[in-house]
Amino acid sequence: MYFKKIRKTILTIFILQLALISPSYSYAQKTDELDVIRTELSYIKDKNSPQYIKTKQKLQKFITQNKIDYSQNARLEDVLRLISQQKYNCAVWELNDLIEEGYKLSTCYELLGDIAYKTAQPPKKLAYYYKLSLENDNDNQSVLFKLAKIYLKENKNILGIEYLKDLAIKTNDSNILMTIEKMVQNNITPKNKYEANNLYEILGIIYLKTGKTQDSLNAYNKAIILNPDDIYLKYQLGDLYYNLNCSNDAIEVYDSILKENINDSQIRLTKAELLLKKGNLLAANKEYVSILEDYPNSAAAKYGIYKIYERKLSPEKIVTKINTIENKNYTPTKADILAFATFLEQMNDIEGAKNFRNYISEIEKQNLISQKQDEPKKQTKPNTTVQKQDKKQTINKEKQSQIAAKKKQEELKKQQEQKLKKEEQKRQQEIKQNEYEQKAIAAERQKAINKDPKKYQEYKKIIDKYLAQNPKDTAVYCAIANTYRQMGEPTSALKYYKTALKQDPTNSDIYYNMGLVYLELNSLETAKANLIKAINLNKENTKALTLLSFVNQKIITGILNNAYSKFESKKYLEALKILDDGIKYYPKNAQIYYYRALVYNAMDRNAASIIDLQKAIDIDPSYYMAYYQLGKTYEKIGDERSALIAWERFLSIEPDEKELIQEIQKKVISLGEKYY
């Protein structure tokens, strides 16, 4: 009996220990088996092969049976464990699977870059992943720093410095700023004036953010001395002087910018503001007038002129002064002065708006007095009773209640009037839209009849036949619309496509046809919107996909033409704004990056130009003009070896431009003798 009790006790302890120990063993075993299956998957290159499909099913079965948390977030966390355990193939497979699902792309690509670094892959491979990470989050500071270190280690100072500068601009972390400062001061030896200029600019940014204002000014001035043509740096220096209330220094910098870019309205506005603060009213007025000559609708310039004369001239004369810049024979009306009062309200100058309205009220009051004086005087008996009454005693509670009720009634009436006004405006818009459509239809119809009267009548018979059908379903309305489009009446076609959509709002083909019509009417953005709707409703609508590609290219061509027009006029900031907006919507278009590189080049921002040209090449490796311009930019900053490599790639693509080929062949031969 005693031994039985002991044996029972020992068995109980063993079971308890097993219960405590087994879960950890079980977890480790599950994890190892999971890793084995994923590693198997990483070695199978063809994802459509039976082996891959079978192994993937095995993985899913294992996850289900063992109740493993395989959510996207859990998988990404598990990748960190795999990396720490050096199970790199397994980690890479998991990351690529998450990328296919579109989950946290910037983080996934960054981790792929980290794995490439740990497995000693070439720097080009690391940079490839980190750049993909930046494409999905251009504010990823850790990636910016990693790219900077890669390029600096590879002696590609230009790119390394540019990424450091981008990081310095974007971060407010004092530790990161201190690290960059130490790198710039101790670890980077500039090869030329261009690199030294950019290093001083980085220090200027850091010192400004860390409160070392004088050091920042010194750094910016040193950068300007090294590269006096860097217009972008001048913007920064001018803004720094402006923020420090160093008006004279800021104005001097702004004047140097305006010599190169005379139409820069933003710089003129800032300069005018400084002149106004200094009390130099005539000079400030001259700047505002110059802006309005180029940009007649500039609200800031109009308001600037108003501020100069608000206490010196009457509202009528101020409005006259502003509007005679564009129209020398301008004479303001009462409506113009009231419109300017509304403008002042929009500029948050409530007091100014009130003064303008009071000015009109005073004029109306004077006119009324004048009219009464001209009328025959009437004899009236004095009311002695009213004169003796005390006004305070006559306003009793009942009268106050009546006044409040009247006010409430007036407020309700006012709200009703506003509602009716909005409804009327909407109705008027609909009327105008209807009138516009009718005019468009009439013009299109006449054009179609003139082109081929006989054919038009044939189409008209088809239309009449469809219109006679009752009831009409979606197919009938679409048939009417299609016939109108063939007749050359796109506005009528749209009308019937919209009617068809009311009956079948999920019809992908109707949206495609509307996109086609809007394209014919050159309404590209509306065409694009309809084609996207068509594709969202049917991912396999190949017609819509093809047409959307064509429409996008037309929009891109418009962006490039608009930007190039600004570029030719030396309005570089406006050109950059257009191209920046274009990249937001078309981040995979090589042409936009190429054109932005040209603008950066003109602004002497050579590193930014190089980055954009390389981006254009990454997107389209056959873009030979990007190689040509890349070589020219490297040549400009004195990096002949990199220029030679770019031009060799240019020639290898066999471009059509014979003159460019001859020019570059001579350069390649000359540089080849020097470096090979």
KEVO-471074 format. One record per residue (C-alpha): x, y, z. Coordinates in Angstrom, 2 decimals, decimal comma, m for minus. Example, Ala and Ser with C-alpha at 12.3 -4.5 7.8 and 13.67 -1.06 7.14 Angstrom:
// KEVO-471074
         X         Y         Z
     12,30     m4,50      7,80
     13,67     m1,06      7,14
END
This chain:
// KEVO-471074
         X         Y         Z
      0,00      0,00      0,00
      2,80      2,40      0,94
      4,66      1,80     m2,34
      1,42      2,25     m4,29
      0,96      5,69     m2,70
      4,55      6,69     m3,52
      4,17      5,49     m7,11
      0,91      7,42     m7,45
      2,55     10,59     m6,06
      5,55     10,29     m8,41
      3,21      9,73    m11,37
      1,16     12,82    m10,43
      4,31     14,98    m10,20
      5,53     13,63    m13,55
      2,20     14,46    m15,23
      2,23     17,99    m13,77
      5,82     18,56    m14,94
      4,93     17,26    m18,39
      1,95     19,59    m18,50
      4,20     22,52    m17,61
      7,04     21,60    m19,96
      5,20     20,28    m23,03
      3,64     23,58    m24,22
      7,06     25,20    m24,77
      8,32     22,14    m26,58
      5,14     22,06    m28,61
      5,51     25,74    m29,61
      9,15     25,28    m30,63
      8,28     22,17    m32,65
      5,38     23,95    m34,35
      7,57     26,93    m35,21
     10,34     24,74    m36,60
      7,90     22,76    m38,74
      6,28     25,97    m39,99
      9,73     27,32    m40,93
     10,60     24,09    m42,75
      7,47     24,29    m44,92
      8,09     27,97    m45,76
     11,72     27,23    m46,58
     10,54     24,50    m48,96
      8,30     27,07    m50,65
     11,21     29,53    m50,97
     13,16     27,05    m53,11
     10,32     26,49    m55,60
     10,61     29,24    m58,22
      7,49     28,44    m60,26
      4,45     29,39    m58,18
      2,13     27,74    m60,69
      3,85     24,36    m60,45
      2,01     21,41    m58,83
      4,82     21,10    m56,25
      4,39     24,72    m55,09
      0,59     24,45    m54,96
      0,80     21,19    m52,98
      3,31     22,65    m50,50
      1,21     25,81    m50,08
     m1,82     23,62    m49,27
      0,33     21,76    m46,76
      1,19     25,10    m45,12
     m2,45     26,16    m44,91
     m3,46     22,82    m43,43
     m0,69     23,02    m40,81
     m1,72     26,56    m39,82
     m5,38     25,54    m39,45
     m4,70     22,35    m37,49
     m2,34     24,07    m35,03
     m4,42     27,25    m34,71
     m1,44     29,48    m35,55
     m1,99     33,25    m35,74
     m1,13     33,81    m39,41
     m2,51     37,32    m39,77
     m0,46     39,78    m41,83
      0,72     41,64    m38,74
      1,75     38,39    m36,99
      3,62     37,24    m40,10
      5,56     40,51    m40,33
      6,52     40,22    m36,64
      7,59     36,63    m37,25
      9,92     37,80    m40,04
     11,97     39,64    m37,38
     12,39     36,33    m35,52
     13,42     34,57    m38,73
     16,03     37,25    m39,44
     17,42     37,05    m35,90
     17,68     33,23    m36,30
     19,34     33,71    m39,73
     16,54     31,85    m41,52
     16,85     34,25    m44,41
     15,26     32,20    m47,22
     12,16     31,65    m45,13
     12,02     35,37    m44,23
     12,42     36,43    m47,88
      9,61     34,12    m48,99
      7,28     35,49    m46,29
      8,13     39,12    m47,15
      7,54     38,56    m50,87
      4,19     36,92    m50,06
      3,20     39,96    m47,95
      4,30     42,28    m50,77
      2,04     40,42    m53,19
     m0,82     41,10    m50,75
      0,14     44,80    m50,65
      0,79     44,82    m46,89
      3,12     47,51    m45,42
      5,21     47,63    m48,59
      7,74     50,15    m47,30
      8,56     47,99    m44,24
      8,70     44,77    m46,29
     11,10     46,21    m48,87
     13,26     47,71    m46,11
     13,54     44,31    m44,43
     14,48     42,72    m47,78
     17,24     45,32    m48,03
     18,39     44,48    m44,49
     18,52     40,77    m45,39
     20,50     41,59    m48,53
     22,98     43,47    m46,32
     23,27     40,57    m43,83
     23,84     38,07    m46,67
     26,57     40,28    m48,19
     24,75     40,96    m51,45
     26,07     43,73    m53,76
     25,32     47,34    m52,71
     23,25     47,75    m55,88
     20,84     45,07    m54,60
     20,51     46,78    m51,22
     19,87     50,13    m52,87
     17,25     48,52    m55,14
     15,17     47,32    m52,17
     15,61     50,53    m50,17
     14,52     52,64    m53,15
     11,38     50,49    m53,48
     10,77     51,12    m49,79
     11,06     54,88    m50,35
      8,67     54,74    m53,29
      6,00     53,52    m50,90
      6,94     55,90    m48,08
      9,24     58,74    m49,09
      9,45     59,87    m45,46
     11,02     56,61    m44,23
     13,94     58,14    m42,34
     15,78     54,90    m41,55
     15,83     54,02    m45,26
     17,09     57,48    m46,22
     19,96     57,02    m43,77
     20,75     53,50    m45,03
     20,85     54,69    m48,65
     23,10     57,60    m47,71
     25,56     55,23    m46,01
     25,54     52,81    m48,97
     26,40     55,51    m51,52
     28,99     57,19    m49,30
     30,70     53,83    m48,73
     30,71     53,28    m52,51
     32,33     56,73    m52,96
     29,22     57,98    m54,71
     29,26     61,13    m52,64
     26,72     63,03    m54,75
     23,92     60,55    m54,08
     24,94     59,93    m50,48
     24,95     63,65    m49,71
     21,58     64,15    m51,40
     19,97     61,44    m49,25
     21,57     62,91    m46,11
     20,17     66,32    m47,06
     16,70     64,84    m47,58
     16,93     63,17    m44,17
     18,11     66,41    m42,50
     15,13     68,26    m44,00
     12,58     65,64    m42,92
     13,72     64,71    m39,42
     13,36     66,63    m36,17
     15,06     63,92    m34,11
     18,00     65,58    m32,33
     19,98     62,30    m32,17
     19,68     61,77    m35,94
     20,63     65,40    m36,60
     23,72     65,04    m34,37
     24,72     61,83    m36,18
     24,42     63,52    m39,58
     26,41     66,52    m38,31
     29,26     64,23    m37,16
     29,24     62,37    m40,48
     29,40     65,62    m42,46
     32,20     67,06    m40,33
     34,35     63,93    m39,85
     33,54     61,21    m42,37
     32,85     62,90    m45,70
     35,63     64,51    m47,72
     34,13     66,59    m50,56
     35,66     65,93    m53,98
     34,65     69,25    m55,50
     32,96     72,59    m54,81
     29,56     71,14    m55,60
     29,80     68,51    m52,84
     31,24     71,04    m50,36
     28,36     73,38    m51,16
     25,82     70,68    m50,33
     27,59     69,70    m47,11
     27,46     73,31    m45,90
     23,77     73,37    m46,81
     23,15     70,24    m44,68
     24,95     71,86    m41,75
     22,83     74,98    m42,26
     19,65     72,89    m42,02
     20,88     71,06    m38,89
     22,03     74,23    m37,11
     18,73     75,93    m37,86
     16,75     73,02    m36,39
     18,95     72,83    m33,29
     18,67     76,55    m32,58
     22,22     77,56    m33,65
     21,03     80,45    m35,79
     24,35     82,20    m36,36
     26,09     78,92    m37,23
     23,27     78,23    m39,69
     23,75     81,62    m41,38
     27,50     81,06    m41,62
     26,98     77,61    m43,19
     24,48     78,90    m45,75
     26,74     81,81    m46,70
     29,70     79,45    m47,19
     27,49     77,28    m49,42
     26,47     80,31    m51,50
     30,13     81,39    m51,90
     30,98     77,94    m53,29
     27,98     77,93    m55,64
     26,60     81,45    m56,20
     24,20     80,19    m58,90
     22,33     77,76    m56,62
     18,90     79,44    m56,76
     17,29     76,88    m54,45
     19,89     77,63    m51,78
     19,16     81,33    m52,18
     15,50     80,65    m51,40
     16,54     78,97    m48,15
     18,95     81,74    m47,18
     16,40     84,43    m47,99
     13,75     82,68    m45,87
     16,22     82,35    m43,00
     16,99     86,07    m43,07
     13,25     86,75    m43,30
     12,47     84,61    m40,24
     15,28     86,34    m38,32
     13,86     89,79    m39,24
     17,08     90,67    m41,12
     15,10     92,63    m43,73
     17,99     94,20    m45,65
     19,87     90,90    m46,02
     16,69     89,09    m47,06
     15,85     91,74    m49,68
     19,38     91,52    m51,09
     19,04     87,74    m51,51
     15,53     88,08    m53,02
     16,83     90,64    m55,54
     19,52     88,20    m56,68
     16,79     85,55    m57,21
     14,59     87,97    m59,17
     17,47     88,77    m61,52
     17,40     85,14    m62,65
     13,65     84,53    m62,31
     11,87     87,84    m62,82
      8,36     86,33    m62,68
      8,73     84,65    m59,27
      5,59     86,08    m57,66
      6,15     84,41    m54,27
      9,55     86,06    m53,85
      8,11     89,42    m54,91
      5,32     89,07    m52,35
      7,78     88,31    m49,55
     10,02     91,19    m50,62
      7,03     93,56    m50,74
      6,00     92,45    m47,25
      9,47     93,29    m45,92
      9,47     96,67    m47,66
      6,07     97,38    m46,14
      7,39     96,57    m42,66
     10,33     98,92    m43,24
      7,93    101,70    m44,25
      9,17    101,83    m47,86
      5,63    102,04    m49,24
      6,43    103,12    m52,81
      8,88    100,26    m53,31
      6,37     97,77    m51,82
      3,63     99,12    m54,11
      5,94     98,71    m57,12
      6,43     95,00    m56,28
      2,68     94,40    m55,84
      1,93     96,18    m59,13
      4,55     94,02    m60,88
      2,86     90,87    m59,57
     m0,59     92,01    m60,72
      0,75     92,77    m64,20
      1,80     89,11    m64,48
     m0,96     87,59    m62,32
     m4,06     89,87    m62,35
     m5,95     87,60    m59,92
     m3,27     87,52    m57,21
     m5,25     87,99    m53,97
     m2,08     88,55    m51,93
     m0,93     91,41    m54,19
     m4,35     93,10    m54,13
     m4,47     92,84    m50,37
     m0,91     94,19    m50,15
     m1,86     97,35    m52,06
     m4,93     97,73    m49,86
     m2,76     97,57    m46,71
     m0,49    100,32    m48,08
     m3,36    102,76    m48,64
     m6,04    101,64    m46,14
     m5,56    104,73    m43,92
     m4,53    107,11    m46,68
     m7,15    106,75    m49,43
    m10,90    106,23    m49,56
    m12,23    102,73    m50,38
    m13,28    104,03    m53,81
     m9,74    105,24    m54,61
     m8,15    102,02    m53,30
    m10,37     99,88    m55,55
     m9,58    102,23    m58,45
     m5,82    101,99    m57,84
     m5,89     98,18    m57,82
     m8,06     97,76    m60,92
     m6,47    100,44    m63,13
     m3,31     98,25    m63,29
     m5,18     96,01    m65,71
     m7,75     98,50    m67,08
     m6,60    102,12    m67,35
    m10,17    103,41    m67,94
    m11,65    101,65    m64,92
    m14,23    103,44    m62,76
    m15,52    101,60    m59,65
    m19,22    101,05    m58,98
    m20,98    100,53    m55,67
    m21,07     96,78    m56,46
    m17,27     96,77    m57,00
    m16,64     98,34    m53,58
    m19,01     95,87    m51,89
    m17,29     93,02    m53,78
    m13,95     94,20    m52,40
    m15,49     94,21    m48,90
    m16,37     90,53    m49,44
    m12,80     89,95    m50,65
    m11,48     91,48    m47,41
    m13,70     89,11    m45,41
    m12,18     86,21    m47,33
     m8,75     87,56    m46,33
     m9,98     87,56    m42,67
     m9,84     91,36    m42,50
    m13,26     91,85    m40,90
    m12,53     95,41    m39,78
    m11,50     96,44    m43,30
    m14,63     94,87    m44,78
    m16,76     96,72    m42,22
    m15,12    100,04    m43,15
    m15,83     99,49    m46,85
    m19,48     98,68    m46,18
    m19,80    101,67    m43,84
    m18,35    103,82    m46,60
    m21,16    102,73    m48,96
    m23,77    103,21    m46,21
    m22,48    106,74    m45,54
    m22,66    107,63    m49,22
    m26,24    106,30    m49,42
    m27,13    108,24    m46,26
    m25,70    111,49    m47,69
    m27,63    110,91    m50,93
    m30,84    110,40    m48,94
    m30,27    113,60    m46,93
    m29,60    115,47    m50,14
    m32,85    114,17    m51,65
    m34,85    115,21    m48,56
    m33,34    118,68    m48,65
    m34,54    119,06    m52,21
    m38,12    118,09    m51,23
    m40,64    120,87    m50,08
    m40,60    121,29    m46,34
    m43,79    120,17    m44,55
    m45,18    121,83    m41,41
    m45,59    119,43    m38,55
    m46,94    120,00    m35,07
    m44,59    119,14    m32,23
    m45,77    116,18    m30,14
    m45,20    117,45    m26,61
    m46,39    114,18    m25,03
    m43,74    112,07    m26,81
    m41,03    114,58    m25,92
    m41,85    114,28    m22,21
    m41,98    110,48    m22,09
    m39,11    108,61    m20,55
    m37,86    106,08    m23,19
    m36,66    103,61    m20,56
    m40,15    103,31    m19,04
    m41,85    102,68    m22,38
    m39,78     99,53    m23,20
    m41,62     96,94    m21,08
    m41,29     93,18    m21,03
    m44,10     92,67    m23,51
    m42,40     94,91    m26,08
    m39,05     93,16    m25,55
    m40,77     89,84    m26,17
    m42,27     91,23    m29,37
    m38,85     92,44    m30,51
    m37,29     89,01    m29,83
    m40,12     87,29    m31,71
    m39,66     89,68    m34,61
    m35,93     89,00    m34,70
    m36,55     85,26    m34,69
    m39,07     85,66    m37,48
    m36,59     87,72    m39,47
    m33,89     85,08    m38,91
    m36,23     82,33    m40,11
    m37,15     84,45    m43,09
    m33,49     85,02    m43,83
    m32,76     81,27    m43,62
    m35,68     80,55    m45,92
    m34,44     83,17    m48,37
    m30,95     81,64    m48,33
    m32,44     78,19    m48,93
    m34,53     79,50    m51,80
    m31,48     81,32    m53,15
    m29,43     78,11    m53,16
    m32,26     76,22    m54,81
    m32,55     78,97    m57,39
    m28,80     78,90    m58,02
    m28,96     75,14    m58,47
    m31,92     75,54    m60,83
    m30,09     78,22    m62,79
    m27,03     75,98    m63,07
    m29,22     73,17    m64,36
    m30,81     75,58    m66,84
    m27,39     76,76    m67,99
    m26,17     73,17    m68,24
    m29,27     72,27    m70,22
    m28,80     75,31    m72,47
    m25,16     74,37    m72,98
    m26,15     70,80    m73,85
    m28,83     72,00    m76,27
    m26,38     74,34    m78,00
    m23,75     71,58    m78,15
    m26,29     69,11    m79,53
    m27,50     71,64    m82,15
    m23,92     72,41    m83,24
    m22,94     68,73    m83,37
    m26,12     67,87    m85,28
    m25,59     70,57    m87,88
    m21,98     69,50    m88,35
    m23,02     65,86    m88,81
    m25,77     66,82    m91,33
    m23,35     69,00    m93,33
    m20,77     66,22    m93,41
    m23,04     63,53    m94,86
    m26,81     64,36    m95,07
    m27,78     60,98    m96,51
    m25,94     58,94    m93,89
    m27,35     61,17    m91,13
    m30,92     60,43    m92,24
    m30,18     56,69    m92,19
    m28,99     56,94    m88,58
    m32,00     59,11    m87,73
    m34,37     56,34    m88,84
    m32,56     53,87    m86,55
    m32,85     56,32    m83,64
    m36,57     56,85    m84,27
    m37,11     53,09    m84,32
    m35,43     52,70    m80,92
    m37,26     55,70    m79,46
    m40,59     54,19    m80,50
    m39,98     51,12    m78,33
    m41,82     51,01    m75,01
    m40,80     50,16    m72,39
    m37,10     50,82    m73,01
    m34,52     48,72    m71,17
    m30,78     49,34    m70,65
    m29,87     47,75    m73,98
    m32,24     50,09    m75,89
    m30,85     53,23    m74,21
    m27,29     52,03    m74,93
    m28,23     51,36    m78,56
    m29,62     54,91    m78,89
    m26,44     56,32    m77,31
    m24,18     54,22    m79,56
    m26,06     55,40    m82,66
    m25,81     59,05    m81,61
    m22,05     58,58    m81,14
    m21,76     57,12    m84,65
    m23,79     60,07    m85,96
    m21,26     62,50    m84,47
    m23,47     63,71    m81,59
    m21,42     62,87    m78,45
    m23,47     65,13    m76,15
    m26,71     63,30    m77,06
    m24,88     59,99    m76,64
    m23,85     60,92    m73,08
    m27,43     61,86    m72,24
    m28,68     58,37    m73,12
    m25,71     56,55    m71,54
    m26,56     58,31    m68,26
    m30,18     57,23    m68,60
    m29,00     53,63    m69,15
    m26,82     53,86    m66,02
    m29,84     54,73    m63,88
    m31,32     51,36    m64,85
    m28,04     49,41    m64,55
    m25,52     51,30    m62,34
    m23,03     48,38    m62,22
    m22,63     48,04    m65,99
    m18,90     48,28    m66,73
    m19,37     48,69    m70,51
    m21,56     51,80    m70,10
    m18,80     53,52    m68,12
    m16,31     52,43    m70,80
    m18,46     53,98    m73,54
    m18,87     57,19    m71,55
    m15,08     57,31    m71,13
    m14,76     56,96    m74,90
    m17,19     59,86    m75,50
    m15,48     62,14    m72,96
    m12,18     61,38    m74,68
    m13,72     62,50    m78,00
    m14,81     65,71    m76,23
    m11,23     66,09    m74,87
    m12,47     65,94    m71,25
     m9,55     63,74    m70,24
     m9,98     63,72    m66,45
    m13,69     62,88    m66,75
    m12,84     60,16    m69,29
    m10,27     58,75    m66,86
    m12,76     58,75    m63,95
    m15,33     56,81    m66,00
    m12,76     54,27    m67,21
    m11,56     53,65    m63,65
    m15,19     52,99    m62,64
    m15,51     50,56    m65,56
    m12,37     48,67    m64,44
    m13,43     48,62    m60,78
    m16,69     46,99    m61,83
    m14,93     44,50    m64,13
    m11,19     43,88    m63,67
    m11,11     41,99    m66,98
    m12,52     44,83    m69,09
     m9,53     44,91    m71,44
    m11,07     47,65    m73,60
    m11,26     49,97    m70,61
     m7,73     49,05    m69,50
     m6,30     49,80    m72,94
     m8,20     53,07    m73,29
     m7,23     54,17    m69,77
     m3,57     53,69    m70,69
     m4,08     55,91    m73,75
     m5,93     58,59    m71,74
     m3,24     58,58    m69,05
     m0,58     59,15    m71,71
     m2,56     62,09    m73,10
     m2,84     63,60    m69,60
      0,89     63,05    m69,03
      1,65     64,76    m72,35
     m0,44     67,72    m71,17
      1,49     67,83    m67,87
      4,83     67,75    m69,70
      3,80     70,45    m72,18
      2,54     72,69    m69,38
      5,71     72,17    m67,31
      7,96     72,73    m70,32
      6,19     76,00    m71,08
      6,98     77,20    m67,52
     10,52     75,85    m67,87
     11,12     77,85    m71,06
      9,87     80,99    m69,27
     12,34     80,23    m66,42
      9,45     79,81    m63,98
     11,22     76,85    m62,41
      9,24     76,59    m59,18
      5,96     76,58    m61,10
      7,33     73,89    m63,43
      8,41     71,83    m60,39
      4,96     72,17    m58,84
      3,32     70,84    m62,02
      5,75     67,91    m62,25
      5,53     67,10    m58,51
      1,74     66,89    m58,85
      2,19     64,71    m61,94
      4,44     62,28    m60,04
      1,82     61,94    m57,28
     m0,65     60,58    m59,84
      1,85     58,85    m62,16
      4,77     57,62    m59,97
      5,81     55,01    m62,56
      6,20     57,39    m65,52
      9,82     57,87    m66,62
      9,08     60,99    m68,70
      7,90     63,06    m65,73
     11,05     62,21    m63,76
     13,17     63,08    m66,81
     11,54     66,49    m67,22
     11,83     67,20    m63,51
     15,52     66,36    m63,77
     15,84     69,02    m66,50
     14,24     71,60    m64,19
     16,52     70,62    m61,29
     19,48     70,90    m63,66
     18,47     74,44    m64,64
     18,21     75,32    m60,92
     21,72     73,85    m60,45
     20,34     71,15    m58,15
     22,51     68,54    m59,82
     22,20     65,78    m57,21
     18,40     65,93    m57,34
     18,66     65,86    m61,15
     20,85     62,73    m61,01
     18,41     60,95    m58,68
     15,47     61,68    m60,99
     17,38     60,58    m64,09
     18,34     57,31    m62,41
     14,72     56,88    m61,39
     13,65     57,39    m65,02
     16,19     54,75    m66,08
     14,99     52,30    m63,39
     11,45     52,64    m64,72
     12,48     52,47    m68,40
     15,99     51,02    m68,95
     15,73     51,82    m72,69
     15,20     55,57    m72,09
     18,36     56,66    m73,91
     17,82     60,42    m73,44
     17,94     59,86    m69,66
     21,39     58,27    m70,07
     22,47     61,17    m72,28
     21,32     63,80    m69,77
     22,79     61,80    m66,87
     26,19     61,89    m68,56
     25,86     65,64    m69,17
     25,00     66,23    m65,50
     27,95     64,16    m64,27
     30,16     66,08    m66,70
     28,81     69,36    m65,29
     29,89     68,50    m61,74
     33,28     67,13    m62,83
     32,58     63,38    m62,39
     33,97     62,26    m65,76
     34,13     58,55    m64,92
     30,39     58,38    m64,12
     29,66     60,47    m67,23
     31,62     57,96    m69,32
     29,59     55,02    m67,92
     26,27     56,82    m68,62
     27,29     57,68    m72,19
     28,45     54,13    m72,90
     24,97     52,94    m71,87
     23,47     55,65    m74,11
     25,40     54,36    m77,14
     24,62     50,71    m76,33
     20,87     51,38    m76,75
     21,52     52,56    m80,34
     19,46     55,78    m80,32
     18,18     57,38    m83,53
     19,70     60,87    m83,04
     22,79     60,86    m85,30
     24,09     64,23    m84,07
     23,92     63,14    m80,43
     25,63     59,84    m81,30
     28,51     61,70    m82,99
     28,84     64,08    m80,04
     28,90     61,29    m77,46
     31,20     59,01    m79,48
     33,85     61,74    m79,42
     33,44     62,19    m75,65
     33,57     58,42    m74,99
     36,75     58,04    m77,07
     38,41     60,98    m75,27
     37,39     59,82    m71,78
     38,11     56,18    m72,61
     41,75     57,03    m73,37
     41,93     58,78    m70,02
     40,32     56,13    m67,79
     40,86     52,76    m69,55
END
